[in-house]
C-alpha cells in the first residue's frame, strides 16, 4: 500500500509558508512553477514507496481520509491520482497509465481529523501485489 499526504506546504522566502489541500480547487489556481514542484514531490514519494516493483495490468483502490466531512474528496483524488499514475510511469512501474495497463479503480472516502491522507492499493489483475 502507498500512503500519500493530501496537504502540501508551499515554501516562500519572504512571506510565511502556505499549507494547501491538494485538490482541484487549489491546484487550478497555482503558479505553474509551484504546481510542477508539487507534482515532482508526489512523483518522488511514489518512487520511494514503489521501489523496483513492475506491474502489467492493475486495478487501483483509493481511500481518501479528509479532516472535514464536507470536503470534496473527488477533487483531492483527481489531482493526486494524476500525480500518482504519472509517478508510476516515470519510475517504470507501469509502461503507461492508459486503460491497457490501468484497467479500473474504485474510491472510498472517510474522515480522519488527525491524519488526513490518501491510501492507494495496487491490485494485479491476478491478485493483490
C-alpha positions as CSV (number, residue, x, y, z in Angstrom):
1,X,0.0,0.0,0.0
2,X,1.1,3.5,-0.8
3,X,0.3,6.4,1.5
4,X,0.4,10.0,0.3
5,X,-0.3,13.2,2.0
6,X,-3.2,15.4,0.9
7,X,-1.7,18.6,2.2
8,X,1.4,20.3,0.7
9,X,3.4,23.2,2.2
10,X,4.4,25.8,-0.3
11,X,7.7,27.3,0.9
12,X,8.3,31.0,0.5
13,X,11.4,33.1,1.1
14,X,9.8,36.4,2.1
15,X,6.3,35.5,3.3
16,X,5.0,32.7,5.6
17,X,4.8,29.3,4.2
18,X,1.3,28.2,3.0
19,X,-0.3,24.8,3.5
20,X,-2.7,23.8,0.8
21,X,-5.1,20.9,0.4
22,X,-4.0,19.2,-2.9
23,X,-7.3,19.3,-4.8
24,X,-8.7,20.8,-8.0
25,X,-9.9,23.9,-6.3
26,X,-6.5,25.0,-5.2
27,X,-4.4,23.3,-7.9
28,X,-6.1,25.0,-10.8
29,X,-5.1,28.5,-9.4
30,X,-1.4,27.7,-8.7
31,X,1.5,29.3,-10.5
32,X,2.9,26.7,-13.0
33,X,6.3,26.5,-11.2
34,X,4.6,25.7,-7.9
35,X,2.3,23.1,-9.5
36,X,5.4,21.5,-11.0
37,X,7.1,21.4,-7.6
38,X,4.1,19.7,-6.1
39,X,3.9,17.2,-9.0
40,X,7.6,16.4,-8.6
41,X,7.2,16.0,-4.8
42,X,4.5,13.3,-5.4
43,X,6.5,11.6,-8.1
44,X,9.4,11.2,-5.6
45,X,7.0,9.9,-2.9
46,X,5.7,7.3,-5.3
47,X,9.2,6.2,-6.4
48,X,10.3,5.9,-2.7
49,X,7.3,3.6,-1.9
50,X,7.2,1.6,-5.1
51,X,10.9,0.8,-5.3
52,X,11.6,-1.5,-8.2
53,X,8.1,-3.1,-8.5
54,X,6.9,-3.7,-12.0
55,X,3.2,-4.3,-13.0
56,X,1.5,-5.3,-16.2
57,X,-2.3,-4.7,-15.7
58,X,-3.5,-3.2,-12.5
59,X,-6.7,-2.2,-10.6
60,X,-6.3,0.6,-8.1
61,X,-8.2,1.2,-4.9
62,X,-8.1,4.7,-3.4
63,X,-9.1,5.5,0.2
64,X,-9.2,9.2,0.9
65,X,-9.1,10.4,4.6
66,X,-10.1,14.0,5.0
67,X,-10.1,16.3,8.0
68,X,-13.6,17.5,7.5
69,X,-16.7,15.6,6.3
70,X,-17.7,18.5,4.0
71,X,-14.5,18.3,1.9
72,X,-14.9,17.2,-1.7
73,X,-12.9,14.0,-1.7
74,X,-13.2,13.6,-5.5
75,X,-11.3,16.8,-6.1
76,X,-8.5,15.6,-3.9
77,X,-8.4,12.2,-5.6
78,X,-8.4,13.7,-9.1
79,X,-5.2,15.6,-8.6
80,X,-3.4,13.1,-6.6
81,X,-4.4,10.2,-8.9
82,X,-2.9,12.1,-11.8
83,X,0.4,12.6,-9.9
84,X,0.4,9.0,-8.7
85,X,-0.2,7.4,-12.1
86,X,2.4,9.7,-13.8
87,X,4.7,8.8,-11.0
88,X,4.2,5.0,-11.7
89,X,5.0,5.6,-15.3
90,X,8.0,7.8,-14.6
91,X,9.6,5.3,-12.2
92,X,9.0,2.4,-14.6
93,X,6.4,0.5,-12.6
94,X,4.0,0.6,-15.5
95,X,4.5,1.3,-19.2
96,X,1.7,3.8,-19.5
97,X,-1.3,4.9,-17.5
98,X,-3.9,4.3,-20.2
99,X,-6.6,1.6,-19.9
100,X,-4.3,-1.1,-21.4
101,X,-2.4,-1.0,-18.1
102,X,-4.8,0.6,-15.6
103,X,-8.0,-1.5,-16.1
104,X,-10.1,0.1,-13.4
105,X,-10.3,1.7,-10.0
106,X,-12.6,2.4,-7.1
107,X,-12.7,5.1,-4.3
108,X,-13.8,5.3,-0.7
109,X,-13.9,8.4,1.4
110,X,-13.5,8.7,5.2
111,X,-12.9,11.3,7.9
112,X,-9.7,11.4,9.9
113,X,-9.1,14.7,11.6
114,X,-5.7,13.7,13.0
115,X,-4.1,12.0,9.9
116,X,-5.5,13.2,6.5
117,X,-4.1,11.2,3.7
118,X,-4.8,9.0,0.7
119,X,-4.0,5.3,0.8
120,X,-3.6,3.6,-2.6
121,X,-3.7,-0.1,-3.0
122,X,-2.5,-1.6,-6.3
123,X,-4.0,-4.9,-7.4
124,X,-2.6,-7.0,-10.2
125,X,-5.5,-8.4,-12.2
126,X,-4.4,-11.9,-11.0
127,X,-4.1,-10.9,-7.3
128,X,-3.0,-8.3,-4.8
129,X,0.5,-7.0,-5.1
